[in-house]
């Protein structure tokens, strides 16, 4: 997402997108009615059949009133942009994923016989955000898509359908905060998470650290990381600190909050990039990044980045509950999870992350089916299937009580404890020009973690740019 060309293009997209949606707002209901004729027909036909059956029961039929059976609605295709529905695309033919896809298909067919669901992977984070913008601008978005941090932005410009309150009420308030706009829900949280310290016990043992005693404070963590890098002599290192774009911002946020800082004030109306508390947190993270393998802080492939931990090159990293199952698949069979270390004079703090939100587009050709898809993903049944398959934290409050889940993934208890004991909130959504504001922050975090330039100057520049974008 870096580079002036990207900033210019995304700004142009946002401006045109707003104009397109404003122009279409007057006839959006007609578009929905037109595009939903199959769904409407299904509803009408069901009602007709029900009324006919009722009349036949209540009166004697002498054969003179022959009522023709209502024709069945034609099957249609629902398009879903996501690779997160079952943690693997259908073409992967993964048995567990197939079971989840089959569950969704069966549930959807109960209301929409013959429906075909087409799943497309459009990436994640900034890549996905831009794809959705372009699709909405062109008037041909998917029926359903996922995301994490930009739902209020799209709801604000009228691109999303509102989620029924009874569906949203099944989901935990924390994860759903990122799905709200103007007090109304516009997405459902399929899964959620917070960050923990992940430590490779094998690496800790090899560099002379106690593998059963992870650090609890910033000072302990930095000291252990320095010892690991020194003892590793180019083979092993202390900690990896993620810098890349949004993923980096997510992982810096808990430490800023622990120190009393954040990206914005509480109601997200004012940017607070250059606070002394943020300087304190970033100063610590800069020192920690110096214990990482050379060049790793500038890596742009998140999978390769975390495989430095999984493959036994580094001792410590910061990641969410998805690392439990994925880390084992990638070789980290002896990894531990613990609450994030805190500063001596600070407090706990965390961020809602891996909070996969699914939403229905207002320009959907099949809005009734799109909302039904969201209803299924919010359900206890679906979220239990998904959580047991992936080891992720469900957002459905009843599914979170599933005892089989903790038996299969005992490491999840650490994340449950973090949720129970630490203040966690999603990343802020800026009132306007979010991509440009985040770009300013990414520049500051890159300067912080990859150079020795003054952190105060980097944050001051980012603050100035952000304030200009909010005018």
N, C-alpha and C positions, 0 to 999 in steps of 0.2 A: 504494500500500500504506500510505499515511499516514492517520492519524486514529485516535482512540480507539475509534470504532465498529468499525473493521476489526480492531483488535487484539483487542477483546472477542469478535467473531464468530469469528476464526480460532482463538482459545484454546478457545472452545466446541466448534468443529469437531474440534480435536485431542483434547479430552477424550472426546467422544462416539465419535470414530473409534477410539480406543484401547479403549473399552469394547465397541464392536461387534466389533472384531477379536478381542478376548479371548473374547467369547461364542461367536464362530464358529470359533475355533481347533480345537475338538474335532471339528467335522464338516466342516472345510474339505476334507479328502481326499475325502469323499463328494460334496461339491459338484463337485469337479474331475472325479471319475469320471462323475457324472451329466451334467455339462455337456460332457464330452469323448466322448460316446457315438459321435458321427460319426467322430472321429479314431480311437477304439478300434476301431470297426467296420472302418475302412480298414485298420488294422494286421492285424486278425484275418483279413480277407478276403484280404489279400496272402499271409499265412502259409498259409491254406487252399489257395489256388491253387498256391503253391509246392510244398506237400507232395503235392498231387494229381498235379502234373506229374511229380514225382520218382518216385512210385509207378508211374505209367504207363510210365515209361522203364525201370524196373528189372524189371518183370514183363510177361509177354505178356498182352495184353488180348483175351479172346475175345468181348467184347461183352456179357458178362453183368453186368459192374460198370459201370453208367452213373451217373456222378457229375454232379450238376447244377452248373452254374457258380455261383460265389458272387456274390451280388448286389453291385452297386457301392454304395459309401457315398454318401449324399445330399450334394450340395454345401452349403456353409455360408458364412456371412459372418464375416470377421475384421475387427474394428474397431481402427483405429490412430489415436491422437490425435497428430498431428504435421503440421507444415508443412515439416519439415526433411528428409524422406525423399528428395526430389528437388529441393529448393530452390524449389519452386513447387507449388501444389495442382493436382490432375489437371484441374480445370475450367478452368485457365488455358490448357490446350492448348499449352503450351510444348514445342517439338520435343525439346529436350534432356531436359526433365523426363519427357516421354512415353517416351523411350528407356529411362530409368532405371526408371520404373514397369513398363514391359513386361518388363524384365529380371527384376524381382522377381516379377512375376506368373508368368512362365514357370518360374522356379525353384520357386515355391510349388506350381504345378500338377503338378510332377514327383512330389510326395508327396500332394498333395490336389487331385485332378482336379475342376475345376468351381468351385474356391474363388473367392469374391468378396472383395476387400479394400476396405474403406470407410475413406477417409482424412478426418479431421476436424481442423480447426485450432482448438485451444483456447487459443491464445496461448502466452506464454512466461513464465519466471521466476515471480514471485509469483502472477500470474493463473492460470497452469497448475497450480501447486502447490495452490492452493485448489480448483480444479476437480477434481483427482484426489482430494483429501481428501473432498469432498462425494460424489463418485461411489462411492468405496470405502465410505463411511459408509452410503450408500443401497443397497449390495449390487449395483450395476450399473456397474462400471467398464469401461473398454475392455479389449481383450485385450492391447494393446501401447500404450505411450506413451513420450514422450521427456522430457527434463529436463536439468538441469545440476548442481545443487548439493544436491538433497534426497533422492537415492537411499538413502543410509545411514539416513535417518530412516524412510523407508517400509519398508526391509528390517528395521529394528529392531522394528517393530510387526507384522511378519509379513504385509505386504501384497504382497510380491514373490516371484516364483519365482527360485530359484537358477539361474545360468547354468552350463552344463557347462564344466568346467575346460579341455577341449581347445579350446573356442571362445574363451574368455577369453585363452588363452595366445597367440593370434595378435596380440594388441593390446599396444601399448607400456605399460609399467608406470606411467609418469607419468599419462597420461590415465585409466588404470583405477583409480588410487587413489581417485577420487571415486565409483567403482562398488562399493567393497568395504564389507562389514560383517562383523565377527567373522572376518576372514581369508577370506571367501568372496565371489565375484563375484555381483552381482545386476543387472548391466546390461552392455551392450557399448558401447564408445566408437565412434561412427560417424565422427566427425571431431574434430579438436582444434585448439588454437592457443595462442599467447602474445601479449603486447602488444608493439607497436613504436611509435615516433614516426612519425606520418604528417605530411608537410609538403607544402604546395602551392607548387611552385616558381615559379609565375606570380606569386603574391602576394608571395613573398619578393623577387623581382626588382623588383616595383612599389614596394616600401617601402625599397629600397636594400640588401637583404641578398643575400649570395652564395647563389643557389639550389642550388648544388652542394656547400655546406658546412653541413649541419645541425648543430645544437648537440650537444656530447658531455657536457656537465656541466650541473648545475642552474643554476649561475651564468650560463653562456653562454646557456642557454635563456631564463631570465628577462630577461637583458639584451636578447636579440634580440626577445623578445615586447614589451617596453616600447618599443623602437625602432620596431617595426612598428605598434603602436597610435598612437604619436606621429606617425609619418610618414603613417599612413593617414588621419588627420584625419576620422574618422567613416565613412570608406568601407572601410577595411581595419583588421584587428585582429590581435593577436599570437596568443593561444592560447585554445581553448575547454577548459574543465575540467568534466567531467561530474559532476553531483551526484545525479541521480535514482536513488533506491533501490538495488537490487542492481547495476545497471549502473555506478553511481558507486562503490560499494564495490569492485567488481572493478578499476576503474581507479585507485583510490587505493592498493590493496594493493601493487603493485610498488614504489612509492616508500616506503611504510612498511617494506617488507622491505629495500630498499636502505639505509635508515638503521639497520637492525638491529631494527626493530619488527615487529609483526604483530597480528592480532586475538586470537590465543591463543598458548599455549605449543605446543611441538612435537607433543604427543599430543592436542591439542584439548581437554584436560580443564579448563583454566583460562583465563579471559578476561584479556587484557592491553591493554584499550583505552587506559588512561591512562598508558602508558609514556612516558618522555621522548623515546624514539626516534620514537614516533608523533606526538608534539607537534611535533618537528622537521620531519617530513615534511609534516604538515598546514599548518604555518606557511608552508612553501615553496609549497604548492599554493594557499593563500589568496592569496599575493602574485601567483601566476601567473594566478589567476582574475580579478584586477583588470585584466588586459589583454584580457579577452574582450568581445564585443559586449554592451551593456547588456541585462540580463534573460536572457541565454542560459544562465547557470548554473542558473536555475530552470526551464528548459524541461523538459517531461515527455514530449515526443515525440522518441524517439531518432533517427528518420530525419531529422526537421527539424533537429535539433541538429547532426548530422554533415554535413548539406547546407550548413551555413555554411562548412565547409571545402571541400566539393565545388564549390560555386558561386563560390568565389573571394572570400569575405569575410574568412577568417582564414588565418594561415600554418601553425599547428601544432595537432595533436590527438593523442590516444592511442587506437589501435584495433588490431584483430586482422587476421589474414590474409584474412578475408572482405571487407575493404575494398578489396582489390586489384581484384576484378572489379566489385563493387558501386559503388565510387567512380568507375570509368571510365564505368559506365552513367549515373551521375548527374552527369557533367561534369568529374570530376577526372582529366582525361586526362594531366595533367603532375604527378602526385603522386609523391613519393618516400617510401621507407620506410627507417628506420634504427633501430638499437638505442636503447632509452630512455636519455636522459641520466642520469648518476649524480651523487650528491653528491661533493664533493671528498674528503671523509674517509670515504666509504661504499664500497659494493661493488655489483655487479650483483644484480638480483633481479627475479623476475617471477612471474606467476600462470598456472596452466592455465586457459584461458578459451575460450569457443566450443566447449567440450568436450561435444558433444551426445551424451548417453547414452540408449540405448533399453532398456527393461525390460518384462518380462511380468508382468501382475498375477496374483496367486494366485487371485483369483476369476474369472479368464478362463474363458469357456465352452469354449474350445478351447486348452488349455495346450500340447499337443504342437505345434500349428500356430504358436502364439505364440513358442515357443522356436525353431522352424525359421525364423521371420521374423528373429529376432535373429541366428541363425547366418548367414543370407544377408548381413545388414548388416555383420557382422564380417569377411566374406570379402574376399580380395584383389581379386577381380573387381569386386564392388560398389564398394569404396572407391576403386578406380582410376577407375571411371565417375564417381562423385560428385566426386572431387577434380579431375579434368580438366574437369568441367562448371562447377565453382564456384571453382576456384583455392584451395580450402581444404586444410589439412594433414590427410592421412589418419592414422588411428590404427593401422591395420593396418601392421605393420612392413615387410612385403614390398611393399605398395602404395606406401609412402613412398619406395621406391627407383626409382619409375617415372620414366624419363628424359624421356618426353613431357610430363610434368607441369611440369618446370622449363623446358622449351622454350616451353611455352604461357604460363607464368606465372613469368618469371625473378625477379620480385620476391619469390617464395617463398624464395629462397636466404637472404634476410635473416632470415626466421623460422626456417629450418633452422639458421642460425648461432646464433640466440638459444637455441634448444632445446639445441644442443650445448654452449654456453658459459655459460649462466646457470642458476642454481638456480631451478626453477619447481615450484610445488605448487598444488593447488586451494585454493579458499576452505575454511575449516574448516566442519565440521558439528558443531554443539553437541550435547552429550549429551542435552539435553531443552530444550523450550520455544524452539526455534530461531527461529520467527517473532517472538516477543516480544523476543528478544535482538537480532535484526537491526533491529527497529523502533527500539530504543534507540540502536543505532549510526547508523541513518539520520538520526535527530534530531541527533546530534552532527555528522555530516558536513554537514548542511544549515546548522547554526549556523556551522561552520567556513568554508564557501564562500560564504555569502550575508549574513553579518553581521560586525561587528567585535567581538563579544563574546569574552571570553577562551576560547581553545581548551582550556586546561587545565580550566576549569570544565565545559565541555561534555563532555569525555571522562571527567571524574570522575563526573558524573551518569550517563553511559551505563554506566560500570563498575559503579556501585552497582546499577543496575537489572538488569544482566546477572548479577551475583553472586546477587541475590535469586532470579532465575529458575532458577539452577542448584542451588539448595538442595533 
